[in-house]
Amino acid sequence: MTTALSTTLAQDHVHVDRYTDIVGPSNEMLGPVKDGGRIEYLTVPGCWGPMITPSIRSGHEVTLPVLVEGARVGDAVALHVETLEQTSRATTSGTHVGVEGRFISDPFVANICPTCRDAGRHFLYPDTYLDGIGESAVKCSTCHSEIIPFHMVEGYTMVFDEAKEIGVTVARDRAEELARDAREWVALTEHSTQHPIVALGKADLVGTMTRCRISVGNLGSIPAIDMPSSHNCGDFGAFLVGAQHEFGVTEEQLELRTDVHMDIDSVRQGSVVIVPVKFDGAGIYAGDVHAMIGDGEIAVHTTDIGARLVVRVEVVKGLELDGPLLLPPAEDLPFLARPFTATEVARAKALAEANSTRLEGPVLPVQVLGSGAFINAAVDNAVSRAARLFGMTVDEVKNRSTISGAVDIGRLPGFVQLSLLVPRDRLEAKGILRLVEAQYGTAAGW
């Protein structure tokens, strides 16, 4: 499904401080931004706040999408992450369970007020307000009953130093003090509709220190059909298949996703994310920024924060992708996937010649992202994407990634980064050699 690009004059710089829960063709679109222009996003916390706000039809509150001049279905858009700055001074997070009877199929998407339902009133996506602090504070605006859709099983409240480099989880008295001024500590903006998660006042994990490494969990293009923004991926998206709410999809429709809910810590300042265009204009949106996230995000949630994010957009004509490619900062590459030095190349050439072999031409690193309902399915997805993109067999991709790459777990249950060194001529044929060389330098010594 496509639409004609806006006839509005394209801008060099587009500022975004308005939000949505659903992403897809029905969105209000901002921009367009010029090819080569910049989008500045003021994001709000992506996950836990929306999760305790039943009117939000997604586990995320993300920005409105921005159209990109010249981006057509079948192209790709490179997103250069130039600036990523944290605005929140505190956050709350933890593990969760859904509260039975307060949702249809999926508590991230279709929340209800059971009291209003039983009384014959409107009950789906109910408006709510906060009355005090703690989980009991989320109240239905109509009947005033407690209707929080999630219980935080074990949670913590974390504060950050002024430089946003260190975080510490605080004791209960301090957590409850912050909870009474939660919106300010979380840095919610005027147009955000979520309840601030710090209002829960959780303090089950106290005095724990960690380092900050800010990254963007959700960055890229809209899917070809409307989807909850948290489910624009193959793992959480699997919960939409056959769901009994309005956003239920078939297996075939799930393939229309763009897989840009990534939760990968290398999507940070200095990275380049190359995303598919499945709707004319691409519709580039952002959100779900984290102060830190360990590979796998095994608790399912981490430290949601607000942020100021600036990306430069660049259209890559004719690069048809199923899901994103990632060019992380060089220091984030797995050991085996790092570009070779001139000395290493010289030694390899000598070894090849001594064994009557001609060394393969220059190679450079690329990460192909994949998702699925579980980790092995995500790996299979990434491998098949890489094979189609670079004209390799599935077995060649597996071999290359095993001896000169890696598979890293971005998120459980199913999002991965497949790293491999790709021959230079294949990168050139796909029109991304310039981007890869700008990120990692030209292959030395070949």
C-alpha positions as CSV (number, residue, x, y, z in Angstrom):
1,M,0.0,0.0,0.0
2,T,1.4,3.4,-1.0
3,T,0.4,7.0,-1.1
4,A,1.5,10.0,-3.0
5,L,4.2,12.1,-1.3
6,S,3.1,15.4,0.2
7,T,3.3,18.3,-2.2
8,T,4.5,20.5,0.7
9,L,8.0,22.0,0.1
10,A,10.6,19.7,1.6
11,Q,12.5,21.1,4.6
12,D,16.2,20.9,5.6
13,H,15.2,20.3,9.3
14,V,12.0,18.9,10.8
15,H,11.3,19.1,14.5
16,V,9.0,16.4,16.0
17,D,7.4,16.6,19.5
18,R,4.1,14.9,18.9
19,Y,3.4,11.2,19.4
20,T,1.4,8.2,18.3
21,D,0.9,4.6,19.4
22,I,0.0,3.0,16.0
23,V,2.3,3.3,13.0
24,G,1.3,2.8,9.4
25,P,-0.4,4.4,6.5
26,S,-3.2,6.0,8.6
27,N,-0.7,8.1,10.5
28,E,-0.6,11.9,10.3
29,M,2.7,12.5,8.4
30,L,5.0,15.4,9.1
31,G,7.6,16.9,6.8
32,P,8.6,16.1,4.2
33,V,12.3,16.4,5.0
34,K,14.8,16.8,2.2
35,D,17.0,13.9,1.1
36,G,20.1,14.8,3.1
37,G,18.1,16.8,5.7
38,R,17.8,16.2,9.4
39,I,15.0,15.2,11.7
40,E,15.1,16.3,15.3
41,Y,13.0,14.2,17.6
42,L,12.0,14.9,21.2
43,T,11.1,11.4,22.4
44,V,9.3,10.3,25.5
45,P,9.8,7.1,27.4
46,G,8.7,4.2,25.2
47,C,7.6,1.3,27.2
48,W,6.5,1.1,30.8
49,G,4.6,4.5,30.9
50,P,2.5,3.5,27.9
51,M,2.0,0.1,29.4
52,I,0.2,1.5,32.4
53,T,-1.9,3.9,30.3
54,P,-4.8,1.8,29.0
55,S,-5.9,4.3,26.3
56,I,-2.6,3.7,24.5
57,R,-3.0,0.9,22.0
58,S,0.6,-0.2,22.1
59,G,3.4,-0.9,24.5
60,H,5.1,2.2,23.1
61,E,4.4,5.9,22.6
62,V,6.6,6.9,19.6
63,T,6.9,10.1,17.5
64,L,4.7,10.9,14.5
65,P,6.4,9.8,11.3
66,V,8.2,12.1,8.9
67,L,8.1,11.7,5.1
68,V,11.4,11.7,3.3
69,E,11.6,13.5,-0.1
70,G,12.2,11.0,-3.0
71,A,11.8,7.8,-0.9
72,R,9.7,5.3,-2.8
73,V,8.6,1.8,-2.2
74,G,11.5,-0.4,-3.1
75,D,14.1,2.1,-1.9
76,A,15.8,2.3,1.5
77,V,16.6,5.2,3.8
78,A,19.9,5.5,5.7
79,L,19.5,7.1,9.1
80,H,22.7,8.6,10.4
81,V,22.4,9.0,14.2
82,E,24.2,12.3,14.8
83,T,22.9,13.3,18.3
84,L,21.4,11.3,21.1
85,E,21.0,13.1,24.4
86,Q,19.0,11.9,27.5
87,T,16.4,14.3,29.0
88,S,15.0,12.1,31.8
89,R,16.5,12.4,35.3
90,A,15.0,9.2,36.6
91,T,13.0,6.2,35.5
92,T,11.3,3.1,36.8
93,S,11.4,-0.4,35.3
94,G,11.1,-4.1,36.1
95,T,9.6,-7.4,35.2
96,H,5.9,-7.8,34.5
97,V,2.8,-9.9,34.3
98,G,-0.5,-8.9,32.7
99,V,-3.5,-8.5,35.0
100,E,-6.1,-11.1,33.9
101,G,-9.5,-9.7,32.9
102,R,-8.2,-6.2,31.9
103,F,-7.3,-6.9,28.3
104,I,-8.3,-8.7,25.1
105,S,-5.6,-11.1,23.7
106,D,-2.7,-8.8,24.5
107,P,-2.2,-6.4,27.4
108,F,0.2,-4.3,25.4
109,V,-2.5,-3.5,22.8
110,A,-6.2,-3.9,23.8
111,N,-6.9,-2.9,27.4
112,I,-10.4,-2.7,28.9
113,C,-12.2,-1.5,32.0
114,P,-14.0,-4.7,33.2
115,T,-16.3,-2.6,35.5
116,C,-17.5,-0.5,32.6
117,R,-17.9,-3.5,30.4
118,D,-20.1,-5.2,33.0
119,A,-22.2,-2.1,33.2
120,G,-22.7,-1.9,29.5
121,R,-20.6,1.2,29.0
122,H,-17.7,1.8,26.6
123,F,-14.8,-0.2,28.0
124,L,-12.1,-0.6,25.3
125,Y,-9.0,1.7,25.6
126,P,-10.5,3.5,28.6
127,D,-9.3,7.0,29.6
128,T,-7.6,7.0,33.0
129,Y,-6.1,9.4,35.5
130,L,-3.6,9.0,38.3
131,D,-4.8,9.3,41.9
132,G,-1.8,9.2,44.2
133,I,1.2,6.8,43.6
134,G,1.6,3.1,43.2
135,E,-0.2,0.6,41.0
136,S,-3.5,1.3,42.5
137,A,-3.2,4.9,41.3
138,V,-4.3,4.2,37.7
139,K,-8.1,4.8,37.7
140,C,-10.8,4.7,35.1
141,S,-12.0,8.2,34.3
142,T,-15.6,6.9,34.0
143,C,-16.1,4.5,36.9
144,H,-13.0,5.3,39.0
145,S,-12.0,1.7,39.5
146,E,-8.4,0.5,39.5
147,I,-7.5,-0.8,36.0
148,I,-3.8,-0.9,35.6
149,P,-3.2,-3.7,33.0
150,F,0.2,-4.8,34.2
151,H,1.7,-5.7,37.6
152,M,5.4,-4.9,38.0
153,V,6.6,-8.1,39.7
154,E,10.0,-6.8,40.8
155,G,10.9,-3.2,40.0
156,Y,13.3,-0.4,40.7
157,T,13.5,3.4,40.5
158,M,16.8,4.7,39.0
159,V,18.3,8.2,39.2
160,F,21.0,9.5,37.0
161,D,24.0,11.8,37.6
162,E,24.1,15.2,35.9
163,A,26.3,13.8,33.1
164,K,23.9,11.0,32.4
165,E,26.8,8.5,32.7
166,I,25.9,6.7,35.9
167,G,22.6,5.3,37.3
168,V,21.8,4.2,40.8
169,T,18.6,2.5,42.0
170,V,17.1,4.2,45.1
171,A,15.5,3.2,48.3
172,R,11.7,3.2,48.8
173,D,11.4,6.5,50.6
174,R,13.3,8.3,47.8
175,A,11.4,6.3,45.1
176,E,8.0,7.4,46.6
177,E,9.3,11.0,46.9
178,L,10.1,11.0,43.1
179,A,6.8,9.4,42.4
180,R,4.9,12.4,43.6
181,D,6.7,14.6,41.0
182,A,7.0,11.8,38.4
183,R,6.2,13.7,35.2
184,E,9.0,16.2,35.9
185,W,11.6,13.5,36.7
186,V,10.7,11.5,33.6
187,A,10.6,14.6,31.4
188,L,7.3,14.0,29.7
189,T,6.5,16.7,27.1
190,E,3.3,18.6,26.5
191,H,1.9,16.2,23.9
192,S,2.6,12.9,25.6
193,T,-0.4,11.1,26.9
194,Q,1.3,8.4,29.0
195,H,1.3,8.2,32.7
196,P,4.8,8.6,34.1
197,I,6.1,5.2,35.3
198,V,8.1,6.7,38.1
199,A,4.6,7.3,39.8
200,L,4.7,3.6,40.8
201,G,7.4,4.3,43.4
202,K,9.0,0.8,43.0
203,A,12.1,0.0,45.0
204,D,12.7,-3.8,45.1
205,L,16.3,-3.5,43.8
206,V,18.1,-0.9,45.9
207,G,21.6,0.6,45.7
208,T,22.6,-1.0,42.4
209,M,25.0,1.0,40.2
210,T,25.2,0.8,36.5
211,R,26.8,2.6,33.5
212,C,24.7,4.5,31.0
213,R,24.9,3.8,27.3
214,I,22.0,5.5,25.6
215,S,20.5,3.7,22.6
216,V,17.3,3.9,20.5
217,G,14.9,0.9,20.7
218,N,12.6,2.0,17.9
219,L,13.9,3.9,14.9
220,G,12.9,3.6,11.3
221,S,10.2,3.4,8.7
222,I,6.5,2.7,9.1
223,P,5.1,-0.7,8.0
224,A,2.8,-1.1,5.0
225,I,-0.2,-1.7,7.3
226,D,-1.2,-0.2,10.6
227,M,0.4,-1.9,13.6
228,P,1.0,-1.1,17.2
229,S,4.4,0.5,17.3
230,S,5.7,-2.0,19.9
231,H,4.8,-4.9,17.5
232,N,6.5,-3.7,14.4
233,C,8.9,-6.7,14.6
234,G,8.7,-10.4,14.2
235,D,8.8,-11.4,17.8
236,F,6.2,-9.2,19.5
237,G,4.5,-9.0,16.1
238,A,3.8,-12.7,16.4
239,F,1.2,-11.9,19.1
240,L,-0.8,-10.1,16.5
241,V,-1.3,-13.2,14.4
242,G,-4.9,-14.3,15.0
243,A,-5.4,-11.9,17.8
244,Q,-9.0,-11.1,18.8
245,H,-8.6,-7.3,18.7
246,E,-8.7,-4.8,15.8
247,F,-5.0,-5.1,15.1
248,G,-5.0,-8.9,14.5
249,V,-3.1,-10.0,11.4
250,T,-2.4,-13.0,9.3
251,E,1.1,-14.5,8.9
252,E,1.2,-12.9,5.4
253,Q,0.3,-9.5,6.8
254,L,3.0,-9.7,9.4
255,E,5.6,-9.7,6.6
256,L,4.5,-6.1,5.8
257,R,6.4,-5.0,9.0
258,T,9.6,-3.1,8.8
259,D,11.3,-4.6,11.9
260,V,12.4,-1.3,13.3
261,H,11.5,-2.1,16.9
262,M,15.0,-3.4,17.5
263,D,16.1,-2.8,21.1
264,I,19.8,-3.1,20.0
265,D,22.3,-1.1,22.1
266,S,24.4,-0.4,19.1
267,V,21.7,1.8,17.6
268,R,23.3,4.8,19.3
269,Q,25.1,8.0,18.4
270,G,27.5,7.3,15.6
271,S,25.6,4.4,14.1
272,V,23.8,4.2,10.7
273,V,20.6,2.3,10.3
274,I,19.4,1.5,6.8
275,V,15.7,0.8,6.7
276,P,13.2,-0.4,4.1
277,V,10.7,1.8,2.4
278,K,7.3,0.0,2.4
279,F,5.2,3.2,2.0
280,D,6.0,6.1,-0.3
281,G,7.9,8.7,1.8
282,A,9.1,6.0,4.3
283,G,7.6,7.7,7.3
284,I,10.6,7.8,9.7
285,Y,9.7,7.7,13.4
286,A,11.5,7.2,16.7
287,G,11.1,6.3,20.3
288,D,11.7,3.8,23.1
289,V,15.1,5.2,24.0
290,H,17.0,3.5,26.8
291,A,19.6,4.7,29.3
292,M,21.2,1.2,29.1
293,I,20.2,-2.2,27.8
294,G,22.0,-5.6,28.2
295,D,22.0,-7.9,25.2
296,G,18.9,-10.0,25.2
297,E,17.0,-7.5,27.5
298,I,16.2,-10.6,29.5
299,A,13.8,-8.7,31.9
300,V,11.8,-7.8,28.8
301,H,12.1,-4.1,30.0
302,T,14.9,-1.8,30.7
303,T,15.4,1.9,31.6
304,D,13.0,3.9,29.5
305,I,13.9,7.6,29.1
306,G,13.1,10.7,27.1
307,A,15.7,12.0,24.7
308,R,16.7,14.5,22.0
309,L,17.6,12.6,18.9
310,V,18.9,14.0,15.6
311,V,19.2,11.8,12.5
312,R,20.3,12.8,9.0
313,V,18.4,11.0,6.3
314,E,19.8,9.7,3.0
315,V,17.7,7.9,0.3
316,V,19.3,4.8,-1.2
317,K,17.5,4.3,-4.5
318,G,16.7,0.7,-5.6
319,L,17.8,-1.0,-2.4
320,E,14.9,-3.3,-1.6
321,L,15.1,-4.6,1.9
322,D,12.8,-6.8,4.0
323,G,14.2,-5.4,7.3
324,P,17.0,-3.1,8.5
325,L,20.7,-3.2,8.1
326,L,22.9,-1.8,10.8
327,L,26.4,-0.2,10.6
328,P,27.3,0.2,14.3
329,P,30.2,2.2,15.6
330,A,33.4,0.3,14.8
331,E,34.1,-0.5,18.4
332,D,30.7,-2.3,18.7
333,L,31.5,-4.9,15.9
334,P,32.2,-8.4,17.0
335,F,35.9,-9.3,17.0
336,L,35.7,-11.5,13.9
337,A,33.7,-9.0,11.9
338,R,36.1,-6.1,12.3
339,P,37.8,-4.7,9.2
340,F,41.2,-6.2,8.6
341,T,44.3,-4.1,9.0
342,A,46.8,-3.8,6.1
343,T,49.2,-6.0,8.0
344,E,46.6,-8.7,8.4
345,V,45.8,-8.5,4.7
346,A,49.5,-8.8,3.7
347,R,49.9,-11.9,5.9
348,A,46.7,-13.5,4.5
349,K,47.9,-12.8,0.9
350,A,51.2,-14.5,1.6
351,L,49.5,-17.5,3.2
352,A,47.1,-17.8,0.3
353,E,49.9,-17.7,-2.3
354,A,51.9,-20.2,-0.4
355,N,48.9,-22.5,-0.7
356,S,48.2,-21.9,-4.4
357,T,45.2,-19.8,-3.6
358,R,44.1,-16.3,-4.7
359,L,42.8,-14.3,-1.8
360,E,39.2,-13.0,-2.1
361,G,38.9,-9.3,-2.8
362,P,38.3,-6.6,-0.2
363,V,35.6,-7.3,2.4
364,L,33.8,-5.0,4.8
365,P,31.3,-5.5,7.7
366,V,27.6,-5.3,7.6
367,Q,25.0,-6.3,10.2
368,V,21.7,-7.8,8.8
369,L,18.9,-7.7,11.4
370,G,16.4,-10.4,11.7
371,S,13.4,-11.2,13.9
372,G,11.0,-14.1,14.6
373,A,8.8,-15.6,17.3
374,F,11.8,-17.2,18.9
375,I,15.6,-16.8,18.6
376,N,16.2,-19.6,16.0
377,A,13.5,-18.2,13.9
378,A,15.1,-14.7,14.1
379,V,18.4,-16.2,13.1
380,D,16.8,-18.0,10.1
381,N,15.2,-14.7,9.1
382,A,18.4,-12.7,9.2
383,V,20.3,-15.4,7.3
384,S,17.7,-15.6,4.5
385,R,17.6,-11.8,4.3
386,A,21.4,-11.7,4.0
387,A,21.4,-14.4,1.3
388,R,18.8,-12.6,-0.8
389,L,20.4,-9.3,-0.4
390,F,24.0,-10.3,-1.3
391,G,23.3,-13.1,-3.8
392,M,24.7,-15.8,-1.6
393,T,23.3,-19.2,-0.6
394,V,22.0,-19.7,2.9
395,D,24.9,-22.0,3.6
396,E,27.4,-19.4,2.4
397,V,26.0,-16.9,4.8
398,K,26.1,-19.3,7.6
399,N,29.7,-20.2,6.9
400,R,30.8,-16.6,6.5
401,S,29.1,-15.5,9.7
402,T,30.6,-18.4,11.6
403,I,34.2,-17.8,10.6
404,S,34.2,-14.0,10.0
405,G,31.2,-12.7,11.8
406,A,28.8,-13.5,14.6
407,V,25.1,-13.7,15.7
408,D,24.4,-11.4,18.6
409,I,21.1,-11.4,20.5
410,G,19.5,-8.0,20.4
411,R,16.3,-9.0,22.3
412,L,14.6,-12.0,23.6
413,P,12.4,-13.7,22.5
414,G,13.6,-13.1,18.9
415,F,15.6,-10.2,17.5
416,V,19.2,-10.7,16.3
417,Q,22.2,-9.0,14.6
418,L,23.9,-11.1,12.0
419,S,27.4,-9.8,11.4
420,L,29.4,-10.8,8.4
421,L,32.2,-9.5,6.2
422,V,30.8,-8.9,2.7
423,P,32.9,-8.7,-0.5
424,R,33.3,-5.1,-1.6
425,D,31.9,-5.7,-5.1
426,R,28.6,-7.0,-3.6
427,L,28.3,-3.9,-1.4
428,E,28.9,-1.7,-4.5
429,A,26.3,-3.6,-6.5
430,K,23.7,-2.8,-3.8
431,G,24.6,0.9,-3.6
432,I,25.8,0.8,0.0
433,L,29.6,0.7,-0.4
434,R,29.8,4.4,0.1
435,L,27.9,4.2,3.4
436,V,30.0,1.3,4.6
437,E,33.3,2.9,3.7
438,A,32.3,6.1,5.3
439,Q,31.6,4.2,8.5
440,Y,34.6,1.9,8.6
441,G,37.1,3.3,6.0
442,T,38.2,1.8,2.7
443,A,39.5,-1.8,2.9
444,A,43.2,-1.3,3.5
445,G,46.1,-3.2,1.8
446,W,44.1,-5.1,-0.7
